[in-house]
């Protein structure tokens, strides 16, 4: 099925369904229904460039958006062009009303993101470096502040800035053979995209210090033992085990109320930055956002009627 046909079917589902209902020819019905099911069961690309592309999953996964890194010749290292593409994609998704969960992954086997593009960095003027690092840090912040839950699917090496981006996500899943490390001290610098601040907030501070002080690289199993990732999974033949597990986790979130999901993230993120009394006030304000929604009424009715709720994000 061509990409053009996929987009046609996705953008004209209501018209096609009407055509099916009006058609008396069983062969037409069967063919159209089969085509629609095929499209809905797979993902389609909504925006793509050479190094970063964005896909929306459909069918039972509707609401899951996948942001994929694709710079195979340089192990997804953070060049100016890749950083610019990533920044633009995240900015666009922040304004997207259809997204429920964002998954960040790599489609390059064996690597999530190798960190800075050291060849490009070596050619930068000394005055350029702080500006570029500031941009790297702003993307980490954009991931952390993204209004919807984010999952980093780590199916390979996540080093330096690559790991810092994963640390900015709400949740992380790694394959057992993944390699994770903040290696900057071995290059006589320090993590500059949030690593020194986020890692100690995720794992015990003494372990975070040891990993940063030594620049040590650990595997997915060790990362799980430290609490750096939520799940560790055996790698599969298609090198996307962490991504597949991320989709399953995201699917669980799709069963929750969209407004409640955003409010919960806001309450946790903002509340964790302040004392508990202020945090409780933030929680109360976020609870208020859910109180007068149609989804809250739907949740109560669904419970009484013993059926799954159908949330609309209203």
N, C-alpha and C positions, 0 to 999 in steps of 0.2 A: 504494500500500500504506500503510495507516494506521500511526501510531507504535505503537499497541497491538498490531497484528499483528506488527510488527517485533520487539517485545520478546517476544511469545509464541514466535515462531519461534526467537529467539536463546536463550531460556531453556528451550526444550523440544526441542532438536535431537535428542537421543538417542531420545526417545519418537517423534518424527516419523520418524526414520530407520527405527525398528522398524516403524512403521505402513507405511512404503513397502515394506519387505521382505515384509510379510505381505499386502499388497494385490495382488489379481490384475487390477485394472482399470488398464490402461495410461494412461488419461487422468488418473486420480488420481496415479499415479506421476509422470507428466510435470509436472503442475501443482505438486505438492509439491516435487519436485526443483528446479523452476524458481524457486519462491518462496524456497527455502533458499539457492540460489546467489545470488539477488538480494540477500538480506539479508547473507550472508557477504561479498559483494563490496563492500559499502558500509559507512559508519560509522554508529554509532548513538549517540545522546546519553544519557549515564548520569546527568548532573546538569546543570541549567541554571538560571540566573537572568537578570536583565535585562542584566548587564554582563560576566559571565564565565561561560563554559560549557565543559564537559569532554566530550570524545568519545573513544570507543574504536574503533580501526579493526579490522576483522575479516578473515577469510580469510587470505591470505598476509601481511597486515599485522598479524595478531593480536599484541598486545603493545605496539603503538604507541598512546600516548595523546596527544591533542591538547588543549591548553588555549587557548581562544580568547577574546580581548578583544573586547567588543562594546558600545562606548559612542559611537555615531556622532555624536550631537549635540555632543559635546565632544572629538572626535578621540582617544578613549580616554585622556583626561587622568586623572591619578591623584587622583581624589576619595577621600574617606573611605570611601564605600560600595564603590567599585571595589577599593580597596586591601584592605578587609576581605574581600571576596569572593575576591580573588586569594590572600590569606593562607590562608583556609579551604580553598581548593581544593588548594593545594600541601601543606598539612598532611595532608589526607586521602590524597593520592596517595603521600605518603611511607610510609604504612602499607599501600599496595596491593601485594599479592603477584603480581598478574598483569602489571604494567607492566614493560616492557623498555626503552623509550625514550620520553622526553617531548618533545613539540614545543610551543613557545609561539608563537602567531601572533595576528594580528588578522583579523577578518572585515569590518572597515571598510575599504573601498577607499581606497588612497592614504595610509594611516597605520598604523604599528605602535603607537606610543604617543607622544603629544605631550609627555609629561612632567607636571609638576605642574599641577593645576587652579588656575590663578592667581586666578580669581574667588573660589574657595573659600578659597584661601590668604590673600587680602586681608582676608577677614572673620574670620580666626583671631586670637585673642588672642596676644600675643607669647609667652606661656608655653606655648601649645599647639604652636607650631611645632617646637621641639626634640623633643617627644614624637612628633609625627607623622613627622618626618624619621627618628627612631630606628626607627619601624615600617617606613618605606620601606627602611631599611638592613637590617632583619631579614629582609625578603622577599628582598632581593638575596642575603643570606647563605643563606637557605633554598634558593634556586635553585642557588647555587654548591655547597652541601653535599648537594643532592638525591642519593640513593644510586645512581640510574641516570643514564645519559647524557642530556643535555638539548641541544636545538637551538632556537635563536631564528630564526624565519623572518621576515625583515624585508622586507615588501612595500611599505613606504611610510616615512613620516617616523618616525624614532626619535630623539627629542630629550630632553635632560635625563635625568630619571629613567627614561624609556622606554629610552634607550640604555644606561643603567646596568643595567637588568634584562637586556638583551640581552648585555651584557658579562659578566654573572654566569653565563650559560649556557656549557656546554662548547664548543659549536660555533655558528657563526653563518653564515647564508646570506642574502644581500641581493639584491634586484633592482637593475638598473642605475639605475633612477630613484628609488631609495630616498634619503632624506636623513637623515644621521646627524650628531649634534653634541651636545657637552656645552656648552650655551649659558649656564650659570648665571652666569658672570662678567659677562655683559651685563646681568644683573639685580642686580648688586652682591652676589652670594653665590658660593658654590663648590658643585661637585657634592657631594651629601650622602648618596648611597646607594651609595657605593663607587667612584665614577668616578675619583677621584684616585688610587686604589690599584690598581684592576683594569686601567685602560687602559694605564698604564706597564708592566704585567706582560704585556701582550698585544702591544704595538707598541713600537718603540724609544722610550726615555724622552724624547728631545729632540723627537720628533714629538708625543708625548702632551702634553708641556708646551705646545708651540705651539698645539695644538688647544684645550686648556683655557684658556690665557692669552688667546686671541683669541675664544673662543666660536664658532669657525668651523664652518659646516655643510658637509659634504662629501657627494658622491654615492656610490652603491654601488661604482662602478668605482674611485674613489680609495680607498675603505675597503679594497677588495681589494688594491690596490697597497701600502697601508700594512701589510697583514697583520691588519687588524681583523676581517675576515670570511674564512671558509674558501673560499666560492664566491660569484661574482656571476653573475647570470643575466638575460637580457633579459626584460622584463616581458611578460606575455601579456594576452589580451583579458579574461580573468576576474580579472586583478589578483592572482593567487596563485602566480606563478612560483617565488618563493622557498619557499613552502610545498610546492609540488609537488616541488621538488628536495630539500627536507628529508625528505619521505616516502621518496624513493629512497635517501637516505643512511641513514635509519633502518632501511630494509629490509635494507641491507647488514649492519647490526649484529645483526639478528635471526638471522643465520647463525652467530653466535658463541655460546659458552656463557654463559648468564645469570649464573652465579656468577663466572665469569672476567671478565665485563664490569664487574660491580660492583667486583671486586677490583682490576682495572686502574685504574679511576677513583680508587679510594681510594689506591692506590700513587702515582699521578701527583700527585694533589692534595696529599696529606700530604708526599710526598717533596720536592715543589717548595718547601716552606716551611722546609726544614732543610738542613744541610750534606749532602754526597753520601754520607758514610759512614752517617749516620743514615738517609738516604733509602734506602740499600741494605738496611739492616735492616728498614725498613718494607716494602720490596719483598719481602723474604724472608718476612715475616709474612703478607703478602697472598698470596704464592704458596702458602703452607701451607693457606690456605683452599680452594684448588682441588685440592689433592693427593689428598684422600680422597673425592672426589665421584664419583657415578655418571656424571656428564657426561664426566669425564676418561677413564674407561674406554670410554664410548661413542665418544668422539672417536678413540681408538686403534683400536677395532674397525672403525669406519666407514672409517678410512684403509686398514686392511688389506683390507677387503672392497670397496674402491673405490666407496663410496656416500656420499651426503650424510649427515652425522650427524643424529640426532634428539635434541636436548637437552631435558631436562625441568626443568632448574634444581635438580637434586638431587645 
